[in-house]
Amino acid sequence: MSAADIIVVAVVAIVFALCVRSIVKSQKSGECADCASGGSCSAHKGGGHCKESAKLMANAAAAVSRYEANQGK
C-alpha cells in the first residue's frame, strides 16, 4: 500500500467518524440539533412553539400555492 492509499483511507475514516459524531449528536439533541437558534430558542428549552419551523412551513405552503397557480396557466 502506497502513502497515497494510506492518506485516502485516513481521510475517509475521519469523514466517517465525523458523520457518526454528527448523527449521535443530533439523536441526543432532538430536532433542534442543527438549528442555528437552538441555543436561545424557547421551544428548545421549554417545549414551546418553534418560530423558525412555522416560518419554514408557511414559506413552503406559499411556494406550493404559487406553483399550483402557475400550472393552471
PyMOL commands that set and color helices and strands:
alter all, ss='L'
color gray80, all
select helices_A, chain A and resi 3-32+42-46+51-71
alter helices_A, ss='H'
color red, helices_A
deselect
rebuild
show_as cartoon
